[in-house]
Amino acid sequence: MSIKGTNFTERKEAGEKIIEICKSMTNPEPLEVGEYKGFKIILSFDTMDRKFYASMKNNLSYKTELGSDPSGNITRIDNVLNGIETRLSSIENNLEDTKKNYESAKKEIEKPFPQEEELKTKSKRLDELNIKLNLNNKDKEIIDDGKDISDDSQDCKKEYER
């Protein structure tokens, strides 16, 4: 691991240097501090969680929370990087399943719809019924007599008062 231009071969020494850099950070902005296994190491502080994080960035970025144990921090970084292969195989399996589902869906689309004639017949009948129902609606119009609904309730009260 290379941190601030210094190469470290011992986990504890590298972890101590990372903790030292975290303690000296005065700004929550991400700070690139070195490289490990072909990934750039970027340290940051989350002001909401009040925790330090290490991000390993190459084509994608992988983030882990840092603790107070120097060796433990390097182990956390290793675990994140080792987990990439596991996630990659899982994603590749999902991709294969998706391709199979896509191929079977293409075959299903080419098949004719078995109830197509029945659908056409029933849609035609539905259209006819809707036309018949709409013919009767032309005669029914709402006529506004200009009175407000609240006025009617007051008129009723006045009639019953003596």
MARKE-540057 format. One record per residue: residue number from 1; x, y, z of N, C-alpha, C in turn. Coordinates in pm, whole numbers, plus 50000, padded with zeros to 5 digits. Last residue first. Layout:
<site n="NUM" n_u="X" n_v="Y" n_w="Z" ca_u="X" ca_v="Y" ca_w="Z" c_u="X" c_v="Y" c_w="Z"/>
...
end
This chain:
<site n="162" n_u="40822" n_v="53072" n_w="51352" ca_u="40705" ca_v="53156" ca_w="51373" c_u="40738" c_v="53283" c_w="51439"/>
<site n="161" n_u="40984" n_v="52867" n_w="51106" ca_u="40991" ca_v="52958" ca_w="51220" c_u="40861" c_v="53036" c_w="51232"/>
<site n="160" n_u="40965" n_v="52730" n_w="50871" ca_u="40919" ca_v="52663" ca_w="50992" c_u="40922" c_v="52754" c_w="51116"/>
<site n="159" n_u="41070" n_v="52899" n_w="50682" ca_u="40933" ca_v="52857" ca_w="50667" c_u="40881" c_v="52798" c_w="50797"/>
<site n="158" n_u="41337" n_v="52918" n_w="50756" ca_u="41250" ca_v="53036" ca_w="50771" c_u="41104" c_v="52995" c_w="50761"/>
<site n="157" n_u="41437" n_v="52670" n_w="50692" ca_u="41433" ca_v="52710" ca_w="50831" c_u="41336" c_v="52825" c_w="50851"/>
<site n="156" n_u="41424" n_v="52681" n_w="50414" ca_u="41348" ca_v="52579" ca_w="50486" c_u="41334" c_v="52617" c_w="50632"/>
<site n="155" n_u="41604" n_v="52884" n_w="50356" ca_u="41464" ca_v="52903" ca_w="50324" c_u="41378" c_v="52804" c_w="50402"/>
<site n="154" n_u="41845" n_v="52760" n_w="50429" ca_u="41798" ca_v="52873" ca_w="50509" c_u="41651" c_v="52900" c_w="50484"/>
<site n="153" n_u="41868" n_v="52570" n_w="50228" ca_u="41857" ca_v="52524" ca_w="50366" c_u="41808" c_v="52637" c_w="50457"/>
<site n="152" n_u="41892" n_v="52733" n_w="50000" ca_u="41777" ca_v="52644" ca_w="50016" c_u="41760" c_v="52602" c_w="50161"/>
<site n="151" n_u="42145" n_v="52853" n_w="50034" ca_u="42024" ca_v="52936" ca_w="50040" c_u="41901" c_v="52850" c_w="50062"/>
<site n="150" n_u="42325" n_v="52646" n_w="49988" ca_u="42313" ca_v="52695" ca_w="50125" c_u="42189" c_v="52782" c_w="50141"/>
<site n="149" n_u="42304" n_v="52626" n_w="49711" ca_u="42255" ca_v="52517" ca_w="49795" c_u="42236" c_v="52564" c_w="49937"/>
<site n="148" n_u="42184" n_v="52911" n_w="49539" ca_u="42295" ca_v="52841" ca_w="49602" c_u="42238" c_v="52735" c_w="49694"/>
<site n="147" n_u="42004" n_v="52946" n_w="49238" ca_u="42006" ca_v="52944" ca_w="49384" c_u="42127" c_v="52865" c_w="49432"/>
<site n="146" n_u="42006" n_v="52913" n_w="48965" ca_u="42069" ca_v="53032" ca_w="49019" c_u="42074" c_v="53035" c_w="49170"/>
<site n="145" n_u="41923" n_v="52686" n_w="48848" ca_u="41819" ca_v="52784" ca_w="48876" c_u="41875" c_v="52909" c_w="48943"/>
<site n="144" n_u="42056" n_v="52505" n_w="48592" ca_u="42095" ca_v="52583" ca_w="48708" c_u="41988" c_v="52690" c_w="48730"/>
<site n="143" n_u="41992" n_v="52183" n_w="48489" ca_u="41953" ca_v="52323" ca_w="48473" c_u="41984" c_v="52394" c_w="48603"/>
<site n="142" n_u="42149" n_v="51928" n_w="48323" ca_u="42130" ca_v="51989" ca_w="48454" c_u="42101" c_v="52136" c_w="48432"/>
<site n="141" n_u="41988" n_v="51711" n_w="48098" ca_u="42079" ca_v="51822" ca_w="48122" c_u="42049" c_v="51879" c_w="48258"/>
<site n="140" n_u="41917" n_v="51444" n_w="47914" ca_u="41932" ca_v="51481" ca_w="48055" c_u="42037" c_v="51591" c_w="48067"/>
<site n="139" n_u="41933" n_v="51384" n_w="47649" ca_u="41812" ca_v="51450" ca_w="47698" c_u="41828" c_v="51502" c_w="47840"/>
<site n="138" n_u="42173" n_v="51245" n_w="47617" ca_u="42159" ca_v="51375" ca_w="47553" c_u="42040" c_v="51452" c_w="47608"/>
<site n="137" n_u="42166" n_v="50989" n_w="47723" ca_u="42225" ca_v="51096" ca_w="47804" c_u="42207" c_v="51233" c_w="47743"/>
<site n="136" n_u="42080" n_v="50806" n_w="47538" ca_u="41984" ca_v="50851" ca_w="47639" c_u="42038" c_v="50968" c_w="47721"/>
<site n="135" n_u="42313" n_v="50751" n_w="47394" ca_u="42199" ca_v="50813" ca_w="47327" c_u="42101" c_v="50871" c_w="47428"/>
<site n="134" n_u="42487" n_v="50610" n_w="47557" ca_u="42511" ca_v="50753" ca_w="47538" c_u="42397" c_v="50823" c_w="47467"/>
<site n="133" n_u="42395" n_v="50348" n_w="47533" ca_u="42387" ca_v="50416" ca_w="47662" c_u="42404" c_v="50567" c_w="47647"/>
<site n="132" n_u="42458" n_v="50292" n_w="47266" ca_u="42319" ca_v="50292" ca_w="47310" c_u="42302" c_v="50365" c_w="47442"/>
<site n="131" n_u="42740" n_v="50306" n_w="47280" ca_u="42667" ca_v="50397" ca_w="47191" c_u="42521" c_v="50405" c_w="47234"/>
<site n="130" n_u="42792" n_v="50095" n_w="47455" ca_u="42828" ca_v="50232" ca_w="47494" c_u="42754" c_v="50334" c_w="47408"/>
<site n="129" n_u="42709" n_v="49878" n_w="47299" ca_u="42639" ca_v="49910" ca_w="47423" c_u="42669" c_v="50053" c_w="47470"/>
<site n="128" n_u="42902" n_v="49889" n_w="47093" ca_u="42760" ca_v="49902" ca_w="47062" c_u="42680" c_v="49942" c_w="47186"/>
<site n="127" n_u="43137" n_v="49842" n_w="47240" ca_u="43120" ca_v="49969" ca_w="47168" c_u="42972" c_v="49993" c_w="47137"/>
<site n="126" n_u="43084" n_v="49579" n_w="47322" ca_u="43099" ca_v="49684" ca_w="47421" c_u="43080" c_v="49822" c_w="47358"/>
<site n="125" n_u="43094" n_v="49447" n_w="47077" ca_u="42969" ca_v="49448" ca_w="47154" c_u="42972" c_v="49559" c_w="47259"/>
<site n="124" n_u="43365" n_v="49485" n_w="47016" ca_u="43263" ca_v="49538" ca_w="46926" c_u="43130" c_v="49549" c_w="47000"/>
<site n="123" n_u="43480" n_v="49340" n_w="47223" ca_u="43507" ca_v="49485" ca_w="47211" c_u="43402" c_v="49551" c_w="47124"/>
<site n="122" n_u="43392" n_v="49083" n_w="47161" ca_u="43346" ca_v="49147" ca_w="47284" c_u="43372" c_v="49297" c_w="47283"/>
<site n="121" n_u="43528" n_v="49042" n_w="46917" ca_u="43383" ca_v="49030" ca_w="46926" c_u="43330" c_v="49105" c_w="47049"/>
<site n="120" n_u="43800" n_v="49071" n_w="46994" ca_u="43741" ca_v="49159" ca_w="46892" c_u="43589" c_v="49160" c_w="46902"/>
<site n="119" n_u="43824" n_v="48860" n_w="47179" ca_u="43846" ca_v="48999" ca_w="47220" c_u="43782" c_v="49096" c_w="47121"/>
<site n="118" n_u="43782" n_v="48640" n_w="47012" ca_u="43689" ca_v="48665" ca_w="47122" c_u="43700" c_v="48810" c_w="47170"/>
<site n="117" n_u="44009" n_v="48664" n_w="46853" ca_u="43875" ca_v="48675" ca_w="46793" c_u="43771" c_v="48707" c_w="46899"/>
<site n="116" n_u="44217" n_v="48625" n_w="47044" ca_u="44207" ca_v="48749" ca_w="46967" c_u="44068" c_v="48769" c_w="46908"/>
<site n="115" n_u="44299" n_v="48425" n_w="47214" ca_u="44164" ca_v="48478" ca_w="47232" c_u="44142" c_v="48606" c_w="47152"/>
<site n="114" n_u="44572" n_v="48372" n_w="47147" ca_u="44468" ca_v="48270" ca_w="47124" c_u="44325" c_v="48324" c_w="47136"/>
<site n="113" n_u="44792" n_v="48558" n_w="46961" ca_u="44708" ca_v="48568" ca_w="47080" c_u="44588" c_v="48475" c_w="47062"/>
<site n="112" n_u="45075" n_v="48378" n_w="46825" ca_u="44950" ca_v="48452" ca_w="46810" c_u="44871" c_v="48451" c_w="46941"/>
<site n="111" n_u="45417" n_v="48437" n_w="46916" ca_u="45300" ca_v="48349" ca_w="46916" c_u="45174" c_v="48432" c_w="46899"/>
<site n="110" n_u="45605" n_v="48635" n_w="46947" ca_u="45578" ca_v="48588" ca_w="46811" c_u="45455" c_v="48497" c_w="46804"/>
<site n="109" n_u="45624" n_v="48661" n_w="47221" ca_u="45566" ca_v="48771" ca_w="47144" c_u="45527" c_v="48725" c_w="47003"/>
<site n="108" n_u="45763" n_v="48431" n_w="47295" ca_u="45623" ca_v="48446" ca_w="47334" c_u="45553" c_v="48556" c_w="47253"/>
<site n="107" n_u="46020" n_v="48488" n_w="47201" ca_u="45945" ca_v="48376" ca_w="47143" c_u="45796" c_v="48389" c_w="47173"/>
<site n="106" n_u="46088" n_v="48700" n_w="47368" ca_u="46084" ca_v="48723" ca_w="47223" c_u="46004" c_v="48612" c_w="47154"/>
<site n="105" n_u="46089" n_v="48567" n_w="47613" ca_u="45987" ca_v="48670" ca_w="47589" c_u="45976" c_v="48700" c_w="47440"/>
<site n="104" n_u="46314" n_v="48409" n_w="47585" ca_u="46183" ca_v="48343" ca_w="47595" c_u="46070" c_v="48443" c_w="47572"/>
<site n="103" n_u="46510" n_v="48611" n_w="47575" ca_u="46491" ca_v="48521" ca_w="47461" c_u="46354" c_v="48452" c_w="47467"/>
<site n="102" n_u="46480" n_v="48722" n_w="47831" ca_u="46460" ca_v="48805" ca_w="47712" c_u="46433" c_v="48717" c_w="47590"/>
<site n="101" n_u="46554" n_v="48509" n_w="47995" ca_u="46417" ca_v="48562" ca_w="48002" c_u="46384" c_v="48646" c_w="47879"/>
<site n="100" n_u="46825" n_v="48492" n_w="47920" ca_u="46734" ca_v="48380" ca_w="47897" c_u="46589" c_v="48426" c_w="47898"/>
<site n="99" n_u="46917" n_v="48742" n_w="48012" ca_u="46926" ca_v="48708" ca_w="47869" c_u="46832" c_v="48594" c_w="47834"/>
<site n="98" n_u="46872" n_v="48713" n_w="48285" ca_u="46800" ca_v="48817" ca_w="48211" c_u="46803" c_v="48789" c_w="48062"/>
<site n="97" n_u="47054" n_v="48512" n_w="48347" ca_u="46909" ca_v="48490" ca_w="48367" c_u="46828" c_v="48590" c_w="48286"/>
<site n="96" n_u="47293" n_v="48649" n_w="48289" ca_u="47257" ca_v="48529" ca_w="48214" c_u="47107" c_v="48499" c_w="48226"/>
<site n="95" n_u="47279" n_v="48850" n_w="48485" ca_u="47280" ca_v="48887" ca_w="48344" c_u="47241" c_v="48767" c_w="48257"/>
<site n="94" n_u="47298" n_v="48701" n_w="48717" ca_u="47176" ca_v="48776" ca_w="48691" c_u="47166" c_v="48815" c_w="48544"/>
<site n="93" n_u="47562" n_v="48611" n_w="48685" ca_u="47452" ca_v="48515" ca_w="48688" c_u="47319" c_v="48583" c_w="48659"/>
<site n="92" n_u="47695" n_v="48858" n_w="48702" ca_u="47704" ca_v="48780" ca_w="48577" c_u="47593" c_v="48676" c_w="48570"/>
<site n="91" n_u="47638" n_v="48922" n_w="48967" ca_u="47584" ca_v="49007" ca_w="48860" c_u="47589" c_v="48935" c_w="48726"/>
<site n="90" n_u="47786" n_v="48721" n_w="49093" ca_u="47641" ca_v="48731" ca_w="49115" c_u="47576" c_v="48813" c_w="49004"/>
<site n="89" n_u="48043" n_v="48785" n_w="49012" ca_u="47986" ca_v="48657" ca_w="48971" c_u="47834" c_v="48658" c_w="48988"/>
<site n="88" n_u="48066" n_v="49040" n_w="49134" ca_u="48077" ca_v="49027" ca_w="48989" c_u="48015" c_v="48896" c_w="48943"/>
<site n="87" n_u="48053" n_v="48983" n_w="49404" ca_u="47945" ca_v="49061" ca_w="49343" c_u="47947" c_v="49047" c_w="49192"/>
<site n="86" n_u="48295" n_v="48844" n_w="49424" ca_u="48170" ca_v="48778" ca_w="49460" c_u="48053" c_v="48850" c_w="49395"/>
<site n="85" n_u="48478" n_v="49043" n_w="49350" ca_u="48467" ca_v="48920" ca_w="49271" c_u="48336" c_v="48848" c_w="49298"/>
<site n="84" n_u="48440" n_v="49228" n_w="49558" ca_u="48411" ca_v="49267" ca_w="49419" c_u="48392" c_v="49143" c_w="49333"/>
<site n="83" n_u="48533" n_v="49142" n_w="49799" ca_u="48392" ca_v="49124" ca_w="49772" c_u="48353" c_v="49160" c_w="49630"/>
<site n="82" n_u="48791" n_v="49232" n_w="49807" ca_u="48769" ca_v="49089" ca_w="49781" c_u="48623" c_v="49061" c_w="49748"/>
<site n="81" n_u="48740" n_v="49502" n_w="49874" ca_u="48801" ca_v="49469" ca_w="49744" c_u="48783" c_v="49322" c_w="49709"/>
<site n="80" n_u="48631" n_v="49470" n_w="50131" ca_u="48555" ca_v="49537" ca_w="50025" c_u="48609" c_v="49499" c_w="49889"/>
<site n="79" n_u="48843" n_v="49341" n_w="50264" ca_u="48713" ca_v="49276" ca_w="50251" c_u="48629" c_v="49338" c_w="50140"/>
<site n="78" n_u="49044" n_v="49540" n_w="50255" ca_u="49062" ca_v="49412" ca_w="50185" c_u="48929" c_v="49342" c_w="50162"/>
<site n="77" n_u="48923" n_v="49729" n_w="50424" ca_u="48952" ca_v="49764" ca_w="50284" c_u="48968" c_v="49639" c_w="50201"/>
<site n="76" n_u="48920" n_v="49581" n_w="50661" ca_u="48795" ca_v="49629" ca_w="50601" c_u="48814" c_v="49663" c_w="50454"/>
<site n="75" n_u="49195" n_v="49550" n_w="50700" ca_u="49111" ca_v="49431" ca_w="50679" c_u="48978" c_v="49472" c_w="50615"/>
<site n="74" n_u="49264" n_v="49812" n_w="50750" ca_u="49319" ca_v="49748" ca_w="50630" c_u="49237" c_v="49624" c_w="50597"/>
<site n="73" n_u="49126" n_v="49843" n_w="50993" ca_u="49092" ca_v="49927" ca_w="50878" c_u="49143" c_v="49867" c_w="50747"/>
<site n="72" n_u="49255" n_v="49663" n_w="51160" ca_u="49115" ca_v="49640" ca_w="51124" c_u="49072" c_v="49722" c_w="51004"/>
<site n="71" n_u="49497" n_v="49784" n_w="51204" ca_u="49494" ca_v="49661" ca_w="51124" c_u="49353" c_v="49631" c_w="51076"/>
<site n="70" n_u="49401" n_v="50010" n_w="51361" ca_u="49479" ca_v="50026" ca_w="51237" c_u="49474" c_v="49902" c_w="51147"/>
<site n="69" n_u="49092" n_v="50081" n_w="51494" ca_u="49194" ca_v="49976" ca_w="51489" c_u="49271" c_v="49986" c_w="51357"/>
<site n="68" n_u="48885" n_v="50259" n_w="51470" ca_u="49003" ca_v="50305" ca_w="51544" c_u="49117" c_v="50204" c_w="51542"/>
<site n="67" n_u="48748" n_v="50252" n_w="51134" ca_u="48738" ca_v="50247" ca_w="51279" c_u="48866" c_v="50295" c_w="51344"/>
<site n="66" n_u="48569" n_v="50350" n_w="50840" ca_u="48694" ca_v="50327" ca_w="50912" c_u="48669" c_v="50330" c_w="51063"/>
<site n="65" n_u="48355" n_v="50201" n_w="50600" ca_u="48370" ca_v="50285" ca_w="50720" c_u="48501" c_v="50249" c_w="50788"/>
<site n="64" n_u="48405" n_v="50201" n_w="50248" ca_u="48395" ca_v="50131" ca_w="50376" c_u="48419" c_v="50230" c_w="50490"/>
<site n="63" n_u="48320" n_v="50183" n_w="49901" ca_u="48336" ca_v="50260" ca_w="50023" c_u="48324" c_v="50172" c_w="50146"/>
<site n="62" n_u="48427" n_v="50201" n_w="49572" ca_u="48382" ca_v="50111" ca_w="49677" c_u="48418" c_v="50175" c_w="49811"/>
<site n="61" n_u="48363" n_v="50302" n_w="49239" ca_u="48409" ca_v="50338" ca_w="49371" c_u="48346" c_v="50244" c_w="49475"/>
<site n="60" n_u="48494" n_v="50197" n_w="48920" ca_u="48385" ca_v="50225" ca_w="49012" c_u="48445" c_v="50256" c_w="49149"/>
<site n="59" n_u="48750" n_v="50201" n_w="48820" ca_u="48639" ca_v="50233" ca_w="48729" c_u="48514" c_v="50269" c_w="48810"/>
<site n="58" n_u="48850" n_v="50291" n_w="49120" ca_u="48913" ca_v="50256" ca_w="48993" c_u="48811" c_v="50296" c_w="48887"/>
<site n="57" n_u="48882" n_v="50364" n_w="49460" ca_u="48827" ca_v="50403" ca_w="49331" c_u="48916" c_v="50356" c_w="49217"/>
<site n="56" n_u="48770" n_v="50322" n_w="49773" ca_u="48867" ca_v="50268" ca_w="49680" c_u="48810" c_v="50289" c_w="49541"/>
<site n="55" n_u="48733" n_v="50528" n_w="50050" ca_u="48677" ca_v="50486" ca_w="49922" c_u="48791" c_v="50437" c_w="49836"/>
<site n="54" n_u="48676" n_v="50530" n_w="50389" ca_u="48778" ca_v="50512" ca_w="50286" c_u="48706" c_v="50462" c_w="50162"/>
<site n="53" n_u="48546" n_v="50758" n_w="50631" ca_u="48527" ca_v="50653" ca_w="50531" c_u="48647" c_v="50650" c_w="50438"/>
<site n="52" n_u="48457" n_v="50849" n_w="50963" ca_u="48551" ca_v="50853" ca_w="50851" c_u="48524" c_v="50735" c_w="50760"/>
<site n="51" n_u="48163" n_v="51005" n_w="51096" ca_u="48251" ca_v="50890" ca_w="51078" c_u="48342" c_v="50914" c_w="50958"/>
<site n="50" n_u="47925" n_v="51149" n_w="51142" ca_u="48046" ca_v="51179" ca_w="51219" c_u="48141" c_v="51059" c_w="51218"/>
<site n="49" n_u="47705" n_v="51145" n_w="50989" ca_u="47733" ca_v="51025" ca_w="51069" c_u="47847" c_v="51047" c_w="51168"/>
<site n="48" n_u="47732" n_v="51409" n_w="50887" ca_u="47605" ca_v="51363" ca_w="50944" c_u="47628" c_v="51243" c_w="51037"/>
<site n="47" n_u="47989" n_v="51433" n_w="50785" ca_u="47951" ca_v="51519" ca_w="50897" c_u="47819" c_v="51476" c_w="50962"/>
<site n="46" n_u="48215" n_v="51203" n_w="50700" ca_u="48072" ca_v="51229" ca_w="50685" c_u="48027" c_v="51308" c_w="50807"/>
<site n="45" n_u="48520" n_v="51244" n_w="50544" ca_u="48451" ca_v="51249" ca_w="50673" c_u="48306" c_v="51285" c_w="50646"/>
<site n="44" n_u="48746" n_v="51037" n_w="50352" ca_u="48646" ca_v="51143" ca_w="50366" c_u="48583" c_v="51133" c_w="50504"/>
<site n="43" n_u="49008" n_v="50930" n_w="50136" ca_u="48952" ca_v="50939" ca_w="50270" c_u="48852" c_v="51055" c_w="50275"/>
<site n="42" n_u="49076" n_v="50710" n_w="49883" ca_u="49026" ca_v="50844" ca_w="49909" c_u="48961" c_v="50843" c_w="50047"/>
<site n="41" n_u="49303" n_v="50538" n_w="49695" ca_u="49242" ca_v="50544" ca_w="49827" c_u="49205" c_v="50689" c_w="49854"/>
<site n="40" n_u="49275" n_v="50378" n_w="49383" ca_u="49309" ca_v="50500" ca_w="49456" c_u="49236" c_v="50496" c_w="49589"/>
<site n="39" n_u="49383" n_v="50049" n_w="49315" ca_u="49273" ca_v="50139" ca_w="49347" c_u="49327" c_v="50263" c_w="49419"/>
<site n="38" n_u="49590" n_v="49868" n_w="49292" ca_u="49542" ca_v="49932" ca_w="49170" c_u="49425" c_v="50027" c_w="49191"/>
<site n="37" n_u="49638" n_v="49800" n_w="49562" ca_u="49592" ca_v="49699" ca_w="49467" c_u="49531" c_v="49761" c_w="49341"/>
<site n="36" n_u="49619" n_v="50130" n_w="49653" ca_u="49626" ca_v="49995" ca_w="49706" c_u="49563" c_v="49900" c_w="49606"/>
<site n="35" n_u="49740" n_v="50462" n_w="49714" ca_u="49694" ca_v="50357" ca_w="49622" c_u="49714" c_v="50221" c_w="49686"/>
<site n="34" n_u="49647" n_v="50783" n_w="49858" ca_u="49740" ca_v="50681" ca_w="49810" c_u="49675" c_v="50582" c_w="49718"/>
<site n="33" n_u="49472" n_v="50988" n_w="49919" ca_u="49591" ca_v="50970" ca_w="50003" c_u="49689" c_v="50867" c_w="49950"/>
<site n="32" n_u="49245" n_v="51237" n_w="49840" ca_u="49316" ca_v="51120" ca_w="49787" c_u="49449" c_v="51107" c_w="49861"/>
<site n="31" n_u="48975" n_v="51332" n_w="50026" ca_u="49118" ca_v="51357" ca_w="50010" c_u="49184" c_v="51229" c_w="49960"/>
<site n="30" n_u="48657" n_v="51496" n_w="50034" ca_u="48739" ca_v="51377" ca_w="50007" c_u="48885" c_v="51415" c_w="49977"/>
<site n="29" n_u="48586" n_v="51733" n_w="50296" ca_u="48601" ca_v="51703" ca_w="50153" c_u="48689" c_v="51579" c_w="50135"/>
<site n="28" n_u="48579" n_v="51817" n_w="50556" ca_u="48513" ca_v="51690" ca_w="50524" c_u="48524" c_v="51650" c_w="50377"/>
<site n="27" n_u="48886" n_v="51927" n_w="50695" ca_u="48780" ca_v="51954" ca_w="50599" c_u="48712" c_v="51821" c_w="50565"/>
<site n="26" n_u="49098" n_v="51858" n_w="50836" ca_u="49023" ca_v="51971" ca_w="50890" c_u="48901" c_v="52002" c_w="50804"/>
<site n="25" n_u="49272" n_v="51569" n_w="50930" ca_u="49181" ca_v="51630" ca_w="50832" c_u="49100" c_v="51741" c_w="50899"/>
<site n="24" n_u="49418" n_v="51438" n_w="51117" ca_u="49469" ca_v="51569" ca_w="51075" c_u="49376" c_v="51639" c_w="50974"/>
<site n="23" n_u="49288" n_v="51196" n_w="51147" ca_u="49290" ca_v="51289" ca_w="51260" c_u="49335" c_v="51428" c_w="51220"/>
<site n="22" n_u="49347" n_v="51081" n_w="50896" ca_u="49208" ca_v="51112" ca_w="50934" c_u="49204" c_v="51214" c_w="51046"/>
<site n="21" n_u="49622" n_v="51044" n_w="50920" ca_u="49572" ca_v="51137" ca_w="50819" c_u="49428" c_v="51178" c_w="50853"/>
<site n="20" n_u="49623" n_v="50850" n_w="51123" ca_u="49692" ca_v="50978" ca_w="51143" c_u="49640" c_v="51084" c_w="51045"/>
<site n="19" n_u="49492" n_v="50641" n_w="50995" ca_u="49429" ca_v="50703" ca_w="51112" c_u="49491" c_v="50840" c_w="51139"/>
<site n="18" n_u="49687" n_v="50584" n_w="50800" ca_u="49552" ca_v="50625" ca_w="50758" c_u="49481" c_v="50696" c_w="50874"/>
<site n="17" n_u="49898" n_v="50505" n_w="50962" ca_u="49915" ca_v="50624" ca_w="50877" c_u="49777" c_v="50676" c_w="50832"/>
<site n="16" n_u="49792" n_v="50273" n_w="51073" ca_u="49825" ca_v="50386" ca_w="51160" c_u="49839" c_v="50515" c_w="51080"/>
<site n="15" n_u="49776" n_v="50113" n_w="50843" ca_u="49654" ca_v="50152" ca_w="50915" c_u="49676" c_v="50271" c_w="51005"/>
<site n="14" n_u="50047" n_v="50079" n_w="50789" ca_u="49962" ca_v="50145" ca_w="50690" c_u="49834" c_v="50195" c_w="50756"/>
<site n="13" n_u="50123" n_v="49939" n_w="51021" ca_u="50186" ca_v="50068" ca_w="50989" c_u="50099" c_v="50147" c_w="50890"/>
<site n="12" n_u="49964" n_v="49707" n_w="51000" ca_u="49949" ca_v="49796" ca_w="51114" c_u="50005" c_v="49935" c_w="51083"/>
<site n="11" n_u="50053" n_v="49581" n_w="50764" ca_u="49915" ca_v="49628" ca_w="50777" c_u="49902" c_v="49734" c_w="50885"/>
<site n="10" n_u="50354" n_v="49649" n_w="50593" ca_u="50289" ca_v="49600" ca_w="50715" c_u="50152" c_v="49664" c_w="50730"/>
<site n="9" n_u="50443" n_v="49785" n_w="50380" ca_u="50426" ca_v="49642" ca_w="50362" c_u="50355" c_v="49579" c_w="50482"/>
<site n="8" n_u="50404" n_v="50094" n_w="50219" ca_u="50392" ca_v="50019" ca_w="50344" c_u="50371" c_v="49872" c_w="50309"/>
<site n="7" n_u="50562" n_v="50372" n_w="50073" ca_u="50514" ca_v="50235" ca_w="50056" c_u="50516" c_v="50163" c_w="50191"/>
<site n="6" n_u="50466" n_v="50708" n_w="50048" ca_u="50542" ca_v="50609" ca_w="50124" c_u="50479" c_v="50472" c_w="50104"/>
<site n="5" n_u="50297" n_v="50886" n_w="49925" ca_u="50428" ca_v="50864" ca_w="49866" c_u="50513" c_v="50762" c_w="49938"/>
<site n="4" n_u="50060" n_v="50864" n_w="50076" ca_u="50135" ca_v="50991" ca_w="50074" c_u="50279" c_v="50971" c_w="50027"/>
<site n="3" n_u="50090" n_v="50526" n_w="50069" ca_u="50016" ca_v="50635" ca_w="50130" c_u="50106" c_v="50757" c_w="50138"/>
<site n="2" n_u="50051" n_v="50219" n_w="49918" ca_u="50125" ca_v="50344" ca_w="49910" c_u="50038" c_v="50455" c_w="49966"/>
<site n="1" n_u="50085" n_v="49883" n_w="50000" ca_u="50000" ca_v="50000" ca_w="50000" c_u="50089" c_v="50123" c_w="50000"/>
end
